[in-house]
């Protein structure tokens, strides 16, 4: 894998900064300063995915995450990003299947069981969704509680829990 030169790292960090400021055009301008032969570097792919996600260009997100999975399968980001983009494209079952496949490879990542819970809830598999959410809570309860409190994907699970609590 090609390593990034210091100037390219600078452009990458600048792109991240522009994304944090909500300016994808400037982020793209920074990424364009990186040599073409290094665009498949995992760090560049991560930032490229964030850029495409900010633009809600989900097909480009899927392609970028596929490359990230190929280049750095040991990184959870590619797997998580790809499934998230597939879900956004309403390919939730595929998103679930691809992420579930690597669930055990990243036991310290609360986002994986959390996202699986979201996908399962959207597919109407409420009991399984609750189990995955419980797994995510075991990894990082604060992060999960914060995310779950505002996540519309978990609404079917919340509705079911509400029904059960009224019985």
CNS distance restraints for C-alpha pairs under 8 A (distance, minus, plus):
assign (resid   1 and name CA) (resid  41 and name CA) 6.99 0.50 0.50
assign (resid   2 and name CA) (resid  37 and name CA) 7.85 0.50 0.50
assign (resid   2 and name CA) (resid  38 and name CA) 6.24 0.50 0.50
assign (resid   2 and name CA) (resid  41 and name CA) 6.82 0.50 0.50
assign (resid   3 and name CA) (resid  38 and name CA) 7.50 0.50 0.50
assign (resid   3 and name CA) (resid  41 and name CA) 7.48 0.50 0.50
assign (resid   4 and name CA) (resid   8 and name CA) 5.77 0.50 0.50
assign (resid   4 and name CA) (resid   9 and name CA) 6.05 0.50 0.50
assign (resid   4 and name CA) (resid  38 and name CA) 6.88 0.50 0.50
assign (resid   4 and name CA) (resid  41 and name CA) 7.80 0.50 0.50
assign (resid   5 and name CA) (resid   9 and name CA) 6.23 0.50 0.50
assign (resid   6 and name CA) (resid  10 and name CA) 6.23 0.50 0.50
assign (resid   7 and name CA) (resid  11 and name CA) 6.39 0.50 0.50
assign (resid   8 and name CA) (resid  12 and name CA) 6.13 0.50 0.50
assign (resid   8 and name CA) (resid  33 and name CA) 7.15 0.50 0.50
assign (resid   8 and name CA) (resid  34 and name CA) 5.34 0.50 0.50
assign (resid   8 and name CA) (resid  35 and name CA) 7.75 0.50 0.50
assign (resid   9 and name CA) (resid  13 and name CA) 6.14 0.50 0.50
assign (resid  10 and name CA) (resid  14 and name CA) 6.11 0.50 0.50
assign (resid  11 and name CA) (resid  15 and name CA) 6.06 0.50 0.50
assign (resid  11 and name CA) (resid  30 and name CA) 5.13 0.50 0.50
assign (resid  11 and name CA) (resid  31 and name CA) 6.34 0.50 0.50
assign (resid  11 and name CA) (resid  33 and name CA) 6.69 0.50 0.50
assign (resid  11 and name CA) (resid  34 and name CA) 7.02 0.50 0.50
assign (resid  12 and name CA) (resid  16 and name CA) 6.33 0.50 0.50
assign (resid  12 and name CA) (resid  30 and name CA) 6.76 0.50 0.50
assign (resid  12 and name CA) (resid  31 and name CA) 6.28 0.50 0.50
assign (resid  12 and name CA) (resid  34 and name CA) 7.88 0.50 0.50
assign (resid  12 and name CA) (resid  44 and name CA) 6.79 0.50 0.50
assign (resid  12 and name CA) (resid  47 and name CA) 7.44 0.50 0.50
assign (resid  13 and name CA) (resid  17 and name CA) 6.26 0.50 0.50
assign (resid  14 and name CA) (resid  18 and name CA) 6.23 0.50 0.50
assign (resid  14 and name CA) (resid  27 and name CA) 7.05 0.50 0.50
assign (resid  14 and name CA) (resid  30 and name CA) 6.53 0.50 0.50
assign (resid  15 and name CA) (resid  19 and name CA) 6.21 0.50 0.50
assign (resid  15 and name CA) (resid  26 and name CA) 7.02 0.50 0.50
assign (resid  15 and name CA) (resid  27 and name CA) 3.99 0.50 0.50
assign (resid  15 and name CA) (resid  28 and name CA) 6.84 0.50 0.50
assign (resid  15 and name CA) (resid  29 and name CA) 7.83 0.50 0.50
assign (resid  15 and name CA) (resid  30 and name CA) 5.33 0.50 0.50
assign (resid  15 and name CA) (resid  31 and name CA) 6.32 0.50 0.50
assign (resid  15 and name CA) (resid  47 and name CA) 7.41 0.50 0.50
assign (resid  16 and name CA) (resid  20 and name CA) 6.25 0.50 0.50
assign (resid  16 and name CA) (resid  27 and name CA) 6.81 0.50 0.50
assign (resid  16 and name CA) (resid  47 and name CA) 6.54 0.50 0.50
assign (resid  17 and name CA) (resid  21 and name CA) 6.30 0.50 0.50
assign (resid  17 and name CA) (resid  27 and name CA) 7.65 0.50 0.50
assign (resid  18 and name CA) (resid  22 and name CA) 6.24 0.50 0.50
assign (resid  18 and name CA) (resid  23 and name CA) 5.18 0.50 0.50
assign (resid  18 and name CA) (resid  24 and name CA) 6.55 0.50 0.50
assign (resid  18 and name CA) (resid  26 and name CA) 6.08 0.50 0.50
assign (resid  18 and name CA) (resid  27 and name CA) 5.10 0.50 0.50
assign (resid  19 and name CA) (resid  23 and name CA) 5.43 0.50 0.50
assign (resid  19 and name CA) (resid  24 and name CA) 5.61 0.50 0.50
assign (resid  19 and name CA) (resid  27 and name CA) 5.98 0.50 0.50
assign (resid  19 and name CA) (resid  50 and name CA) 7.65 0.50 0.50
assign (resid  19 and name CA) (resid  51 and name CA) 6.75 0.50 0.50
assign (resid  19 and name CA) (resid  54 and name CA) 7.83 0.50 0.50
assign (resid  22 and name CA) (resid  54 and name CA) 7.98 0.50 0.50
assign (resid  23 and name CA) (resid  27 and name CA) 6.46 0.50 0.50
assign (resid  24 and name CA) (resid  28 and name CA) 6.02 0.50 0.50
assign (resid  24 and name CA) (resid  51 and name CA) 6.05 0.50 0.50
assign (resid  24 and name CA) (resid  54 and name CA) 7.22 0.50 0.50
assign (resid  24 and name CA) (resid  55 and name CA) 7.45 0.50 0.50
assign (resid  25 and name CA) (resid  29 and name CA) 6.32 0.50 0.50
assign (resid  26 and name CA) (resid  30 and name CA) 6.32 0.50 0.50
assign (resid  27 and name CA) (resid  31 and name CA) 6.30 0.50 0.50
assign (resid  27 and name CA) (resid  51 and name CA) 7.27 0.50 0.50
assign (resid  28 and name CA) (resid  32 and name CA) 6.12 0.50 0.50
assign (resid  28 and name CA) (resid  51 and name CA) 7.46 0.50 0.50
assign (resid  29 and name CA) (resid  33 and name CA) 6.85 0.50 0.50
assign (resid  30 and name CA) (resid  34 and name CA) 7.47 0.50 0.50
assign (resid  31 and name CA) (resid  44 and name CA) 7.77 0.50 0.50
assign (resid  31 and name CA) (resid  48 and name CA) 7.80 0.50 0.50
assign (resid  34 and name CA) (resid  38 and name CA) 6.82 0.50 0.50
assign (resid  34 and name CA) (resid  39 and name CA) 6.94 0.50 0.50
assign (resid  35 and name CA) (resid  39 and name CA) 6.77 0.50 0.50
assign (resid  38 and name CA) (resid  44 and name CA) 7.67 0.50 0.50
assign (resid  39 and name CA) (resid  44 and name CA) 5.88 0.50 0.50
assign (resid  39 and name CA) (resid  45 and name CA) 6.84 0.50 0.50
assign (resid  40 and name CA) (resid  44 and name CA) 6.65 0.50 0.50
assign (resid  40 and name CA) (resid  45 and name CA) 6.08 0.50 0.50
assign (resid  40 and name CA) (resid  67 and name CA) 7.19 0.50 0.50
assign (resid  40 and name CA) (resid  68 and name CA) 7.66 0.50 0.50
assign (resid  40 and name CA) (resid  71 and name CA) 7.42 0.50 0.50
assign (resid  41 and name CA) (resid  45 and name CA) 6.16 0.50 0.50
assign (resid  41 and name CA) (resid  71 and name CA) 7.38 0.50 0.50
assign (resid  42 and name CA) (resid  46 and name CA) 6.11 0.50 0.50
assign (resid  42 and name CA) (resid  68 and name CA) 5.78 0.50 0.50
assign (resid  42 and name CA) (resid  71 and name CA) 6.43 0.50 0.50
assign (resid  42 and name CA) (resid  72 and name CA) 6.39 0.50 0.50
assign (resid  43 and name CA) (resid  47 and name CA) 6.54 0.50 0.50
assign (resid  44 and name CA) (resid  48 and name CA) 6.02 0.50 0.50
assign (resid  45 and name CA) (resid  49 and name CA) 6.01 0.50 0.50
assign (resid  45 and name CA) (resid  64 and name CA) 6.26 0.50 0.50
assign (resid  45 and name CA) (resid  65 and name CA) 7.40 0.50 0.50
assign (resid  45 and name CA) (resid  67 and name CA) 7.56 0.50 0.50
assign (resid  45 and name CA) (resid  68 and name CA) 6.11 0.50 0.50
assign (resid  46 and name CA) (resid  50 and name CA) 6.44 0.50 0.50
assign (resid  46 and name CA) (resid  65 and name CA) 7.85 0.50 0.50
assign (resid  46 and name CA) (resid  68 and name CA) 7.36 0.50 0.50
assign (resid  46 and name CA) (resid  77 and name CA) 7.47 0.50 0.50
assign (resid  46 and name CA) (resid  78 and name CA) 7.64 0.50 0.50
assign (resid  47 and name CA) (resid  51 and name CA) 6.24 0.50 0.50
assign (resid  48 and name CA) (resid  52 and name CA) 6.26 0.50 0.50
assign (resid  48 and name CA) (resid  64 and name CA) 7.24 0.50 0.50
assign (resid  49 and name CA) (resid  53 and name CA) 6.00 0.50 0.50
assign (resid  49 and name CA) (resid  60 and name CA) 7.77 0.50 0.50
assign (resid  49 and name CA) (resid  61 and name CA) 5.37 0.50 0.50
assign (resid  49 and name CA) (resid  64 and name CA) 5.97 0.50 0.50
assign (resid  49 and name CA) (resid  65 and name CA) 6.81 0.50 0.50
assign (resid  49 and name CA) (resid  81 and name CA) 7.67 0.50 0.50
assign (resid  50 and name CA) (resid  54 and name CA) 6.08 0.50 0.50
assign (resid  51 and name CA) (resid  55 and name CA) 6.43 0.50 0.50
assign (resid  52 and name CA) (resid  56 and name CA) 5.99 0.50 0.50
assign (resid  52 and name CA) (resid  57 and name CA) 5.10 0.50 0.50
assign (resid  52 and name CA) (resid  58 and name CA) 7.00 0.50 0.50
assign (resid  52 and name CA) (resid  60 and name CA) 6.40 0.50 0.50
assign (resid  52 and name CA) (resid  61 and name CA) 5.76 0.50 0.50
assign (resid  53 and name CA) (resid  57 and name CA) 5.91 0.50 0.50
assign (resid  53 and name CA) (resid  58 and name CA) 6.53 0.50 0.50
assign (resid  53 and name CA) (resid  61 and name CA) 6.36 0.50 0.50
assign (resid  53 and name CA) (resid  85 and name CA) 7.97 0.50 0.50
assign (resid  57 and name CA) (resid  61 and name CA) 6.28 0.50 0.50
assign (resid  58 and name CA) (resid  62 and name CA) 6.19 0.50 0.50
assign (resid  58 and name CA) (resid  85 and name CA) 5.26 0.50 0.50
assign (resid  58 and name CA) (resid  86 and name CA) 7.35 0.50 0.50
assign (resid  58 and name CA) (resid  88 and name CA) 6.80 0.50 0.50
assign (resid  58 and name CA) (resid  89 and name CA) 6.58 0.50 0.50
assign (resid  59 and name CA) (resid  63 and name CA) 6.43 0.50 0.50
assign (resid  59 and name CA) (resid  85 and name CA) 7.40 0.50 0.50
assign (resid  59 and name CA) (resid  89 and name CA) 7.74 0.50 0.50
assign (resid  60 and name CA) (resid  64 and name CA) 6.04 0.50 0.50
assign (resid  61 and name CA) (resid  65 and name CA) 5.97 0.50 0.50
assign (resid  61 and name CA) (resid  81 and name CA) 7.45 0.50 0.50
assign (resid  61 and name CA) (resid  82 and name CA) 6.85 0.50 0.50
assign (resid  61 and name CA) (resid  85 and name CA) 6.01 0.50 0.50
assign (resid  62 and name CA) (resid  66 and name CA) 6.03 0.50 0.50
assign (resid  62 and name CA) (resid  81 and name CA) 7.57 0.50 0.50
assign (resid  62 and name CA) (resid  82 and name CA) 5.08 0.50 0.50
assign (resid  62 and name CA) (resid  83 and name CA) 7.90 0.50 0.50
assign (resid  62 and name CA) (resid  85 and name CA) 5.76 0.50 0.50
assign (resid  62 and name CA) (resid  86 and name CA) 6.68 0.50 0.50
assign (resid  63 and name CA) (resid  67 and name CA) 6.38 0.50 0.50
assign (resid  63 and name CA) (resid  82 and name CA) 7.99 0.50 0.50
assign (resid  64 and name CA) (resid  68 and name CA) 6.25 0.50 0.50
assign (resid  65 and name CA) (resid  69 and name CA) 6.09 0.50 0.50
assign (resid  65 and name CA) (resid  78 and name CA) 4.77 0.50 0.50
assign (resid  65 and name CA) (resid  79 and name CA) 6.99 0.50 0.50
assign (resid  65 and name CA) (resid  81 and name CA) 5.93 0.50 0.50
assign (resid  65 and name CA) (resid  82 and name CA) 4.95 0.50 0.50
assign (resid  66 and name CA) (resid  70 and name CA) 6.29 0.50 0.50
assign (resid  66 and name CA) (resid  78 and name CA) 6.85 0.50 0.50
assign (resid  66 and name CA) (resid  79 and name CA) 7.98 0.50 0.50
assign (resid  66 and name CA) (resid  82 and name CA) 6.59 0.50 0.50
assign (resid  67 and name CA) (resid  71 and name CA) 6.02 0.50 0.50
assign (resid  67 and name CA) (resid  78 and name CA) 7.93 0.50 0.50
assign (resid  68 and name CA) (resid  72 and name CA) 5.68 0.50 0.50
assign (resid  68 and name CA) (resid  73 and name CA) 7.20 0.50 0.50
assign (resid  68 and name CA) (resid  77 and name CA) 7.97 0.50 0.50
assign (resid  68 and name CA) (resid  78 and name CA) 5.08 0.50 0.50
assign (resid  69 and name CA) (resid  73 and name CA) 4.62 0.50 0.50
assign (resid  69 and name CA) (resid  74 and name CA) 7.99 0.50 0.50
assign (resid  69 and name CA) (resid  75 and name CA) 7.55 0.50 0.50
assign (resid  69 and name CA) (resid  78 and name CA) 4.94 0.50 0.50
assign (resid  69 and name CA) (resid  79 and name CA) 6.24 0.50 0.50
assign (resid  72 and name CA) (resid  78 and name CA) 7.76 0.50 0.50
assign (resid  73 and name CA) (resid  78 and name CA) 7.38 0.50 0.50
assign (resid  73 and name CA) (resid  79 and name CA) 7.89 0.50 0.50
assign (resid  75 and name CA) (resid  79 and name CA) 7.78 0.50 0.50
assign (resid  76 and name CA) (resid  80 and name CA) 6.18 0.50 0.50
assign (resid  76 and name CA) (resid 106 and name CA) 6.73 0.50 0.50
assign (resid  76 and name CA) (resid 109 and name CA) 7.80 0.50 0.50
assign (resid  77 and name CA) (resid  81 and name CA) 5.77 0.50 0.50
assign (resid  78 and name CA) (resid  82 and name CA) 5.96 0.50 0.50
assign (resid  79 and name CA) (resid  83 and name CA) 6.38 0.50 0.50
assign (resid  79 and name CA) (resid  98 and name CA) 7.55 0.50 0.50
assign (resid  79 and name CA) (resid  99 and name CA) 6.19 0.50 0.50
assign (resid  79 and name CA) (resid 102 and name CA) 7.79 0.50 0.50
assign (resid  80 and name CA) (resid  84 and name CA) 6.15 0.50 0.50
assign (resid  80 and name CA) (resid  99 and name CA) 6.75 0.50 0.50
assign (resid  80 and name CA) (resid 111 and name CA) 7.67 0.50 0.50
assign (resid  80 and name CA) (resid 112 and name CA) 6.66 0.50 0.50
assign (resid  81 and name CA) (resid  85 and name CA) 6.18 0.50 0.50
assign (resid  82 and name CA) (resid  86 and name CA) 6.19 0.50 0.50
assign (resid  82 and name CA) (resid  95 and name CA) 7.36 0.50 0.50
assign (resid  83 and name CA) (resid  87 and name CA) 6.09 0.50 0.50
assign (resid  83 and name CA) (resid  92 and name CA) 7.84 0.50 0.50
assign (resid  83 and name CA) (resid  94 and name CA) 7.56 0.50 0.50
assign (resid  83 and name CA) (resid  95 and name CA) 4.14 0.50 0.50
assign (resid  83 and name CA) (resid  96 and name CA) 6.82 0.50 0.50
assign (resid  83 and name CA) (resid  98 and name CA) 6.77 0.50 0.50
assign (resid  83 and name CA) (resid  99 and name CA) 6.24 0.50 0.50
assign (resid  84 and name CA) (resid  88 and name CA) 6.29 0.50 0.50
assign (resid  84 and name CA) (resid  95 and name CA) 6.80 0.50 0.50
assign (resid  84 and name CA) (resid 115 and name CA) 7.81 0.50 0.50
assign (resid  85 and name CA) (resid  89 and name CA) 6.29 0.50 0.50
assign (resid  85 and name CA) (resid  95 and name CA) 7.96 0.50 0.50
assign (resid  86 and name CA) (resid  90 and name CA) 6.42 0.50 0.50
assign (resid  86 and name CA) (resid  91 and name CA) 5.07 0.50 0.50
assign (resid  86 and name CA) (resid  92 and name CA) 6.31 0.50 0.50
assign (resid  86 and name CA) (resid  94 and name CA) 7.06 0.50 0.50
assign (resid  86 and name CA) (resid  95 and name CA) 5.36 0.50 0.50
assign (resid  87 and name CA) (resid  91 and name CA) 5.06 0.50 0.50
assign (resid  87 and name CA) (resid  92 and name CA) 4.38 0.50 0.50
assign (resid  87 and name CA) (resid  93 and name CA) 7.91 0.50 0.50
assign (resid  87 and name CA) (resid  94 and name CA) 7.93 0.50 0.50
assign (resid  87 and name CA) (resid  95 and name CA) 5.71 0.50 0.50
assign (resid  87 and name CA) (resid 119 and name CA) 7.55 0.50 0.50
assign (resid  88 and name CA) (resid  92 and name CA) 7.77 0.50 0.50
assign (resid  91 and name CA) (resid  95 and name CA) 6.21 0.50 0.50
assign (resid  92 and name CA) (resid  96 and name CA) 6.07 0.50 0.50
assign (resid  92 and name CA) (resid 119 and name CA) 6.02 0.50 0.50
assign (resid  92 and name CA) (resid 122 and name CA) 7.80 0.50 0.50
assign (resid  92 and name CA) (resid 123 and name CA) 7.60 0.50 0.50
assign (resid  93 and name CA) (resid  97 and name CA) 6.17 0.50 0.50
assign (resid  93 and name CA) (resid 119 and name CA) 7.33 0.50 0.50
assign (resid  93 and name CA) (resid 123 and name CA) 7.47 0.50 0.50
assign (resid  94 and name CA) (resid  98 and name CA) 6.15 0.50 0.50
assign (resid  95 and name CA) (resid  99 and name CA) 6.23 0.50 0.50
assign (resid  95 and name CA) (resid 119 and name CA) 7.58 0.50 0.50
assign (resid  96 and name CA) (resid 100 and name CA) 5.78 0.50 0.50
assign (resid  96 and name CA) (resid 116 and name CA) 5.99 0.50 0.50
assign (resid  96 and name CA) (resid 119 and name CA) 6.07 0.50 0.50
assign (resid  96 and name CA) (resid 120 and name CA) 7.50 0.50 0.50
assign (resid  97 and name CA) (resid 101 and name CA) 6.20 0.50 0.50
assign (resid  98 and name CA) (resid 102 and name CA) 7.26 0.50 0.50
assign (resid  99 and name CA) (resid 103 and name CA) 6.27 0.50 0.50
assign (resid  99 and name CA) (resid 112 and name CA) 7.14 0.50 0.50
assign (resid  99 and name CA) (resid 116 and name CA) 7.32 0.50 0.50
assign (resid 100 and name CA) (resid 116 and name CA) 7.05 0.50 0.50
assign (resid 102 and name CA) (resid 106 and name CA) 7.21 0.50 0.50
assign (resid 103 and name CA) (resid 107 and name CA) 7.10 0.50 0.50
assign (resid 103 and name CA) (resid 112 and name CA) 6.52 0.50 0.50
assign (resid 103 and name CA) (resid 113 and name CA) 7.20 0.50 0.50
assign (resid 106 and name CA) (resid 112 and name CA) 7.92 0.50 0.50
assign (resid 107 and name CA) (resid 139 and name CA) 7.93 0.50 0.50
assign (resid 108 and name CA) (resid 139 and name CA) 6.34 0.50 0.50
assign (resid 109 and name CA) (resid 113 and name CA) 7.85 0.50 0.50
assign (resid 109 and name CA) (resid 139 and name CA) 7.07 0.50 0.50
assign (resid 110 and name CA) (resid 114 and name CA) 6.11 0.50 0.50
assign (resid 110 and name CA) (resid 135 and name CA) 7.82 0.50 0.50
assign (resid 110 and name CA) (resid 136 and name CA) 4.70 0.50 0.50
assign (resid 110 and name CA) (resid 137 and name CA) 7.29 0.50 0.50
assign (resid 110 and name CA) (resid 139 and name CA) 5.38 0.50 0.50
assign (resid 110 and name CA) (resid 140 and name CA) 6.09 0.50 0.50
assign (resid 110 and name CA) (resid 144 and name CA) 7.38 0.50 0.50
assign (resid 111 and name CA) (resid 115 and name CA) 5.80 0.50 0.50
assign (resid 111 and name CA) (resid 136 and name CA) 6.99 0.50 0.50
assign (resid 112 and name CA) (resid 116 and name CA) 6.14 0.50 0.50
assign (resid 112 and name CA) (resid 136 and name CA) 7.57 0.50 0.50
assign (resid 113 and name CA) (resid 117 and name CA) 6.05 0.50 0.50
assign (resid 113 and name CA) (resid 132 and name CA) 5.10 0.50 0.50
assign (resid 113 and name CA) (resid 133 and name CA) 6.33 0.50 0.50
assign (resid 113 and name CA) (resid 135 and name CA) 6.26 0.50 0.50
assign (resid 113 and name CA) (resid 136 and name CA) 5.15 0.50 0.50
assign (resid 114 and name CA) (resid 118 and name CA) 6.41 0.50 0.50
assign (resid 114 and name CA) (resid 132 and name CA) 6.39 0.50 0.50
assign (resid 114 and name CA) (resid 133 and name CA) 5.44 0.50 0.50
assign (resid 114 and name CA) (resid 135 and name CA) 7.86 0.50 0.50
assign (resid 114 and name CA) (resid 136 and name CA) 5.33 0.50 0.50
assign (resid 114 and name CA) (resid 144 and name CA) 7.18 0.50 0.50
assign (resid 115 and name CA) (resid 119 and name CA) 6.21 0.50 0.50
assign (resid 116 and name CA) (resid 120 and name CA) 6.04 0.50 0.50
assign (resid 116 and name CA) (resid 129 and name CA) 7.11 0.50 0.50
assign (resid 116 and name CA) (resid 132 and name CA) 6.47 0.50 0.50
assign (resid 117 and name CA) (resid 121 and name CA) 6.02 0.50 0.50
assign (resid 117 and name CA) (resid 128 and name CA) 7.27 0.50 0.50
assign (resid 117 and name CA) (resid 129 and name CA) 4.12 0.50 0.50
assign (resid 117 and name CA) (resid 130 and name CA) 6.65 0.50 0.50
assign (resid 117 and name CA) (resid 131 and name CA) 7.62 0.50 0.50
assign (resid 117 and name CA) (resid 132 and name CA) 5.03 0.50 0.50
assign (resid 117 and name CA) (resid 133 and name CA) 5.42 0.50 0.50
assign (resid 117 and name CA) (resid 154 and name CA) 7.54 0.50 0.50
assign (resid 118 and name CA) (resid 122 and name CA) 6.24 0.50 0.50
assign (resid 118 and name CA) (resid 129 and name CA) 6.80 0.50 0.50
assign (resid 118 and name CA) (resid 153 and name CA) 5.25 0.50 0.50
assign (resid 118 and name CA) (resid 154 and name CA) 5.40 0.50 0.50
assign (resid 119 and name CA) (resid 123 and name CA) 6.25 0.50 0.50
assign (resid 119 and name CA) (resid 129 and name CA) 7.74 0.50 0.50
assign (resid 119 and name CA) (resid 153 and name CA) 7.36 0.50 0.50
assign (resid 120 and name CA) (resid 124 and name CA) 6.24 0.50 0.50
assign (resid 120 and name CA) (resid 125 and name CA) 5.07 0.50 0.50
assign (resid 120 and name CA) (resid 126 and name CA) 6.59 0.50 0.50
assign (resid 120 and name CA) (resid 128 and name CA) 6.68 0.50 0.50
assign (resid 120 and name CA) (resid 129 and name CA) 5.05 0.50 0.50
assign (resid 121 and name CA) (resid 125 and name CA) 5.56 0.50 0.50
assign (resid 121 and name CA) (resid 126 and name CA) 5.29 0.50 0.50
assign (resid 121 and name CA) (resid 129 and name CA) 5.43 0.50 0.50
assign (resid 121 and name CA) (resid 153 and name CA) 6.85 0.50 0.50
assign (resid 121 and name CA) (resid 154 and name CA) 5.92 0.50 0.50
assign (resid 121 and name CA) (resid 155 and name CA) 7.64 0.50 0.50
assign (resid 121 and name CA) (resid 156 and name CA) 5.73 0.50 0.50
assign (resid 121 and name CA) (resid 157 and name CA) 5.79 0.50 0.50
assign (resid 122 and name CA) (resid 153 and name CA) 6.22 0.50 0.50
assign (resid 122 and name CA) (resid 154 and name CA) 7.34 0.50 0.50
assign (resid 122 and name CA) (resid 156 and name CA) 6.85 0.50 0.50
assign (resid 124 and name CA) (resid 156 and name CA) 7.23 0.50 0.50
assign (resid 125 and name CA) (resid 129 and name CA) 6.16 0.50 0.50
assign (resid 126 and name CA) (resid 130 and name CA) 6.19 0.50 0.50
assign (resid 126 and name CA) (resid 156 and name CA) 7.31 0.50 0.50
assign (resid 126 and name CA) (resid 157 and name CA) 5.73 0.50 0.50
assign (resid 126 and name CA) (resid 160 and name CA) 7.52 0.50 0.50
assign (resid 127 and name CA) (resid 131 and name CA) 6.46 0.50 0.50
assign (resid 128 and name CA) (resid 132 and name CA) 6.29 0.50 0.50
assign (resid 129 and name CA) (resid 133 and name CA) 6.12 0.50 0.50
assign (resid 129 and name CA) (resid 157 and name CA) 7.17 0.50 0.50
assign (resid 130 and name CA) (resid 134 and name CA) 6.15 0.50 0.50
assign (resid 130 and name CA) (resid 157 and name CA) 7.13 0.50 0.50
assign (resid 131 and name CA) (resid 135 and name CA) 6.33 0.50 0.50
assign (resid 132 and name CA) (resid 136 and name CA) 6.26 0.50 0.50
assign (resid 133 and name CA) (resid 137 and name CA) 6.20 0.50 0.50
assign (resid 134 and name CA) (resid 138 and name CA) 6.42 0.50 0.50
assign (resid 135 and name CA) (resid 139 and name CA) 6.82 0.50 0.50
assign (resid 136 and name CA) (resid 140 and name CA) 6.51 0.50 0.50
assign (resid 136 and name CA) (resid 141 and name CA) 7.17 0.50 0.50
assign (resid 136 and name CA) (resid 144 and name CA) 6.63 0.50 0.50
assign (resid 137 and name CA) (resid 141 and name CA) 4.18 0.50 0.50
assign (resid 137 and name CA) (resid 142 and name CA) 7.74 0.50 0.50
assign (resid 137 and name CA) (resid 144 and name CA) 5.87 0.50 0.50
assign (resid 137 and name CA) (resid 145 and name CA) 7.66 0.50 0.50
assign (resid 140 and name CA) (resid 144 and name CA) 6.25 0.50 0.50
assign (resid 141 and name CA) (resid 145 and name CA) 5.97 0.50 0.50
assign (resid 142 and name CA) (resid 146 and name CA) 6.17 0.50 0.50
assign (resid 143 and name CA) (resid 147 and name CA) 6.15 0.50 0.50
assign (resid 144 and name CA) (resid 148 and name CA) 5.79 0.50 0.50
assign (resid 145 and name CA) (resid 149 and name CA) 6.01 0.50 0.50
assign (resid 146 and name CA) (resid 150 and name CA) 7.37 0.50 0.50
assign (resid 147 and name CA) (resid 151 and name CA) 6.18 0.50 0.50
assign (resid 148 and name CA) (resid 154 and name CA) 6.94 0.50 0.50
assign (resid 151 and name CA) (resid 155 and name CA) 7.39 0.50 0.50
assign (resid 154 and name CA) (resid 158 and name CA) 6.31 0.50 0.50
assign (resid 155 and name CA) (resid 159 and name CA) 6.02 0.50 0.50
assign (resid 156 and name CA) (resid 160 and name CA) 6.23 0.50 0.50
assign (resid 157 and name CA) (resid 161 and name CA) 6.17 0.50 0.50
assign (resid 158 and name CA) (resid 162 and name CA) 6.08 0.50 0.50
assign (resid 159 and name CA) (resid 163 and name CA) 6.29 0.50 0.50
assign (resid 160 and name CA) (resid 164 and name CA) 6.28 0.50 0.50
assign (resid 161 and name CA) (resid 165 and name CA) 6.16 0.50 0.50
assign (resid 162 and name CA) (resid 166 and name CA) 6.46 0.50 0.50
assign (resid 163 and name CA) (resid 167 and name CA) 6.77 0.50 0.50
